[in-house]
């Protein structure tokens, strides 16, 4: 099995628990006697460990091969699900969330840094599409298990078993990730040198100004990713509660809708990855950023529940290629600092993926489930503003 195939499989399986915690939370909170808003505490617990894992993993990749790091990450995710399946109190769930984020942060960072230096626009979108496919299958799996009366603990245990098998596979195939490692590194150094010459950002050519501009571009990218991933994650996390408690849909229908949202992420990455290969990453990225607010607006406007579901689908489809395309083009924006910038963006995605849903959870606890849609609309407009700022800083 090639490194590309392993990347897709790892992302797919890691997405199973990542896309279902919001569905399981209504059952979990009743078991541990907590309010709906306590999900924010659980998600926030994973922020520091996920950021730490992303930042440290980016540095470790210069010394350690990707295979062992991925195997360790999958093992940690599996262990966290076992902890949560056996939890009898909120503090165990919180610790499990921290361990989960530690493992997933390592997986996320390794895969994105590896892909940014080796994959084409189509391949990196397919890798992220695999995450979308796993996120699509996760809610369907959980819906089926809950209807079969296995309970949320059985669902968590089943996903733990899947991740344990992935960890074993990654450990056995750890040497597959070393193929062409030196050649790819040399190629990136040559490309960075070429960009430095063409952009006149060598140490002799205004080093202070070039460095300041580069870090300004990196900071803008970090801010953009934080908001964008926060929107994706909050929609997937709270979409089930929004559709059931906020829009009155039956549980099964809402579960299928959440699965369809992640299916749009899968389809969008597969479709727009090919489109970016033909048109270029920049126009596809700009169009996607522009359509995300439309999806949030459809979710927010008063009307029948199917309109809100359609809004979720539009949002998922539009947001799908943003993170992979931004990751792919990082080197073009920041030159030789590409690997560092990718690692920082992955860390920022961890912050956005936990902090934004946590904050929205507090809002939902105070204002009700319908508050999700207006919050997403505000965030999507802010994301567009940050994207415009990113272009201004770059130019």
DONUSE-502053 format. One record per residue (C-alpha): residue in three letters; x, y, z. Coordinates in steps of 0.25 Angstrom, whole numbers, padded with zeros to 4 digits, always signed. Example, Ala and Ser with C-alpha at 12.3 -4.5 7.8 and 13.67 -1.06 7.14 Angstrom:
2
ALA+0049-0018+0031 SER+0055-0004+0029 
This chain:
395
UNK+0000+0000+0000 UNK+0006+0014-0004 UNK+0008+0025+0005 UNK-0004+0033-0002 UNK-0013+0021+0000 UNK-0009+0020+0015 UNK-0012+0035+0016 UNK-0026+0034+0011 UNK-0029+0022+0019 UNK-0023+0028+0032 UNK-0031+0041+0030 UNK-0044+0033+0027 UNK-0043+0025+0040 UNK-0039+0037+0048 UNK-0051+0044+0043 UNK-0061+0034+0049 UNK-0061+0038+0063 UNK-0058+0053+0060 UNK-0071+0055+0052 UNK-0080+0047+0062 UNK-0077+0053+0076 UNK-0088+0064+0074 UNK-0098+0053+0071 UNK-0094+0044+0083 UNK-0093+0056+0093 UNK-0108+0057+0096 UNK-0107+0042+0101 UNK-0094+0044+0108 UNK-0098+0057+0115 UNK-0110+0049+0121 UNK-0101+0038+0126 UNK-0091+0047+0133 UNK-0103+0057+0137 UNK-0098+0069+0130 UNK-0105+0081+0122 UNK-0104+0082+0107 UNK-0094+0094+0109 UNK-0084+0085+0116 UNK-0079+0080+0102 UNK-0072+0093+0101 UNK-0063+0089+0113 UNK-0060+0075+0107 UNK-0056+0082+0094 UNK-0048+0092+0100 UNK-0040+0082+0108 UNK-0034+0077+0095 UNK-0029+0090+0090 UNK-0016+0091+0097 UNK-0012+0077+0094 UNK-0016+0078+0080 UNK-0008+0090+0078 UNK+0004+0084+0085 UNK+0003+0072+0077 UNK+0002+0080+0064 UNK+0014+0089+0067 UNK+0023+0078+0073 UNK+0020+0068+0062 UNK+0024+0078+0051 UNK+0038+0079+0058 UNK+0039+0064+0060 UNK+0037+0061+0045 UNK+0051+0066+0042 UNK+0056+0055+0051 UNK+0046+0044+0051 UNK+0039+0037+0040 UNK+0024+0040+0038 UNK+0020+0025+0040 UNK+0023+0023+0055 UNK+0017+0037+0058 UNK+0004+0033+0050 UNK+0003+0020+0057 UNK+0005+0026+0071 UNK-0006+0036+0067 UNK-0016+0026+0063 UNK-0013+0018+0076 UNK-0015+0030+0085 UNK-0029+0033+0078 UNK-0033+0018+0080 UNK-0029+0019+0095 UNK-0037+0032+0097 UNK-0049+0025+0091 UNK-0048+0013+0101 UNK-0047+0023+0112 UNK-0059+0030+0108 UNK-0067+0017+0106 UNK-0064+0013+0120 UNK-0066+0027+0126 UNK-0075+0029+0138 UNK-0072+0044+0140 UNK-0070+0057+0132 UNK-0055+0058+0136 UNK-0052+0045+0129 UNK-0059+0050+0117 UNK-0050+0062+0118 UNK-0037+0054+0119 UNK-0042+0046+0108 UNK-0044+0058+0099 UNK-0030+0063+0102 UNK-0024+0049+0098 UNK-0032+0049+0086 UNK-0028+0063+0082 UNK-0013+0059+0084 UNK-0014+0047+0075 UNK-0022+0054+0064 UNK-0014+0066+0065 UNK-0001+0058+0062 UNK-0009+0050+0050 UNK-0014+0064+0045 UNK+0000+0070+0045 UNK+0008+0059+0039 UNK-0002+0057+0028 UNK-0003+0071+0024 UNK+0012+0074+0025 UNK+0015+0061+0017 UNK+0005+0064+0006 UNK+0009+0079+0005 UNK+0022+0075+0000 UNK+0019+0062-0008 UNK+0004+0063-0013 UNK-0002+0070-0025 UNK-0015+0078-0024 UNK-0023+0066-0028 UNK-0016+0057-0018 UNK-0017+0066-0006 UNK-0032+0069-0008 UNK-0034+0054-0010 UNK-0027+0052+0004 UNK-0036+0062+0010 UNK-0048+0056+0003 UNK-0045+0043+0010 UNK-0047+0050+0023 UNK-0060+0055+0017 UNK-0064+0041+0014 UNK-0060+0036+0028 UNK-0068+0047+0034 UNK-0080+0043+0025 UNK-0079+0029+0029 UNK-0078+0032+0044 UNK-0092+0038+0046 UNK-0098+0027+0038 UNK-0090+0017+0046 UNK-0094+0023+0059 UNK-0109+0025+0055 UNK-0109+0010+0052 UNK-0103+0006+0065 UNK-0112+0015+0073 UNK-0124+0009+0066 UNK-0119-0005+0069 UNK-0119-0001+0084 UNK-0104-0003+0086 UNK-0103+0011+0092 UNK-0093+0022+0091 UNK-0083+0013+0099 UNK-0084+0002+0089 UNK-0082+0012+0077 UNK-0070+0018+0084 UNK-0064+0004+0086 UNK-0066+0000+0072 UNK-0059+0012+0066 UNK-0048+0010+0076 UNK-0046-0004+0070 UNK-0045+0002+0056 UNK-0034+0012+0060 UNK-0026+0001+0068 UNK-0026-0007+0055 UNK-0021+0005+0047 UNK-0010+0007+0057 UNK-0005-0007+0055 UNK-0006-0005+0040 UNK+0002+0008+0041 UNK+0013+0002+0050 UNK+0014-0010+0040 UNK+0015-0001+0028 UNK+0024+0010+0035 UNK+0035+0009+0025 UNK+0026+0012+0013 UNK+0026+0027+0017 UNK+0041+0028+0015 UNK+0041+0026+0000 UNK+0046+0038-0008 UNK+0048+0045+0005 UNK+0062+0051+0002 UNK+0058+0054-0012 UNK+0045+0061-0008 UNK+0053+0070+0002 UNK+0063+0073-0009 UNK+0052+0077-0018 UNK+0046+0086-0008 UNK+0059+0093-0005 UNK+0062+0096-0020 UNK+0048+0101-0021 UNK+0049+0110-0009 UNK+0063+0115-0015 UNK+0056+0118-0028 UNK+0045+0126-0021 UNK+0055+0134-0013 UNK+0062+0138-0026 UNK+0050+0142-0034 UNK+0044+0150-0022 UNK+0057+0156-0018 UNK+0055+0152-0003 UNK+0069+0147-0001 UNK+0077+0151+0011 UNK+0084+0162+0004 UNK+0071+0168-0001 UNK+0064+0175+0010 UNK+0064+0164+0020 UNK+0056+0171+0030 UNK+0045+0175+0021 UNK+0044+0161+0014 UNK+0044+0154+0027 UNK+0033+0163+0033 UNK+0024+0161+0021 UNK+0026+0146+0021 UNK+0022+0146+0035 UNK+0010+0155+0033 UNK+0005+0145+0022 UNK+0007+0134+0031 UNK-0001+0141+0042 UNK-0012+0144+0032 UNK-0013+0130+0028 UNK-0013+0125+0042 UNK-0025+0134+0045 UNK-0032+0130+0033 UNK-0031+0115+0036 UNK-0035+0117+0050 UNK-0048+0123+0046 UNK-0051+0114+0034 UNK-0048+0101+0042 UNK-0057+0106+0053 UNK-0068+0108+0044 UNK-0067+0094+0038 UNK-0065+0088+0052 UNK-0077+0095+0058 UNK-0086+0092+0047 UNK-0083+0077+0048 UNK-0083+0077+0063 UNK-0096+0085+0066 UNK-0103+0082+0053 UNK-0110+0070+0059 UNK-0115+0078+0071 UNK-0119+0090+0062 UNK-0127+0081+0053 UNK-0134+0073+0064 UNK-0136+0083+0076 UNK-0136+0096+0067 UNK-0143+0091+0054 UNK-0151+0080+0060 UNK-0146+0069+0051 UNK-0147+0054+0055 UNK-0134+0048+0061 UNK-0132+0039+0049 UNK-0134+0049+0039 UNK-0125+0059+0046 UNK-0114+0048+0047 UNK-0115+0046+0032 UNK-0115+0061+0029 UNK-0102+0062+0037 UNK-0096+0050+0029 UNK-0100+0057+0016 UNK-0093+0070+0021 UNK-0080+0062+0022 UNK-0083+0055+0009 UNK-0083+0069+0003 UNK-0069+0071+0009 UNK-0065+0058+0002 UNK-0071+0062-0011 UNK-0066+0076-0011 UNK-0052+0072-0009 UNK-0052+0062-0020 UNK-0059+0071-0030 UNK-0052+0084-0027 UNK-0038+0077-0026 UNK-0040+0073-0041 UNK-0045+0087-0044 UNK-0033+0093-0037 UNK-0024+0085-0045 UNK-0029+0091-0057 UNK-0033+0105-0053 UNK-0022+0107-0042 UNK-0024+0107-0027 UNK-0026+0122-0025 UNK-0039+0124-0033 UNK-0045+0111-0027 UNK-0041+0116-0013 UNK-0047+0130-0015 UNK-0060+0124-0020 UNK-0062+0115-0009 UNK-0059+0126+0002 UNK-0070+0134-0005 UNK-0081+0123-0005 UNK-0079+0119+0010 UNK-0088+0131+0015 UNK-0099+0127+0006 UNK-0100+0113+0012 UNK-0100+0120+0026 UNK-0111+0130+0022 UNK-0120+0119+0017 UNK-0118+0112+0030 UNK-0122+0125+0038 UNK-0134+0130+0030 UNK-0148+0126+0036 UNK-0154+0115+0028 UNK-0157+0100+0027 UNK-0146+0091+0032 UNK-0142+0086+0018 UNK-0137+0100+0015 UNK-0128+0099+0027 UNK-0123+0085+0022 UNK-0120+0091+0008 UNK-0112+0102+0015 UNK-0104+0092+0022 UNK-0101+0085+0009 UNK-0097+0098+0002 UNK-0088+0101+0013 UNK-0081+0087+0013 UNK-0079+0087-0002 UNK-0073+0101-0002 UNK-0064+0099+0010 UNK-0059+0086+0005 UNK-0047+0090-0003 UNK-0042+0102+0006 UNK-0033+0096+0016 UNK-0026+0086+0006 UNK-0024+0097-0005 UNK-0019+0107+0005 UNK-0009+0096+0011 UNK-0005+0093-0004 UNK-0002+0108-0007 UNK+0005+0111+0006 UNK+0019+0109+0000 UNK+0016+0119-0011 UNK+0012+0130-0001 UNK+0023+0128+0009 UNK+0035+0122+0001 UNK+0045+0114+0010 UNK+0036+0115+0022 UNK+0026+0106+0016 UNK+0027+0094+0025 UNK+0027+0103+0038 UNK+0015+0110+0033 UNK+0007+0098+0030 UNK+0010+0092+0044 UNK+0005+0106+0050 UNK-0007+0105+0041 UNK-0010+0091+0046 UNK-0009+0096+0060 UNK-0018+0107+0057 UNK-0028+0098+0051 UNK-0028+0090+0064 UNK-0031+0103+0072 UNK-0042+0107+0062 UNK-0048+0093+0062 UNK-0049+0093+0077 UNK-0051+0107+0082 UNK-0061+0111+0072 UNK-0071+0100+0075 UNK-0068+0102+0089 UNK-0072+0117+0088 UNK-0084+0113+0080 UNK-0088+0103+0090 UNK-0089+0114+0101 UNK-0097+0122+0092 UNK-0107+0110+0089 UNK-0108+0108+0104 UNK-0112+0122+0106 UNK-0120+0125+0094 UNK-0125+0111+0089 UNK-0121+0102+0077 UNK-0125+0112+0066 UNK-0114+0121+0070 UNK-0104+0112+0062 UNK-0108+0118+0049 UNK-0107+0133+0052 UNK-0093+0130+0058 UNK-0089+0123+0046 UNK-0093+0134+0037 UNK-0085+0144+0045 UNK-0073+0135+0045 UNK-0074+0133+0030 UNK-0074+0148+0027 UNK-0062+0150+0037 UNK-0055+0138+0029 UNK-0057+0146+0016 UNK-0051+0158+0022 UNK-0039+0151+0027 UNK-0037+0145+0013 UNK-0038+0158+0007 UNK-0027+0163+0017 UNK-0019+0151+0013 UNK-0019+0155-0001 UNK-0015+0169+0002 UNK-0003+0165+0011 UNK+0002+0156+0000 UNK+0001+0166-0010 
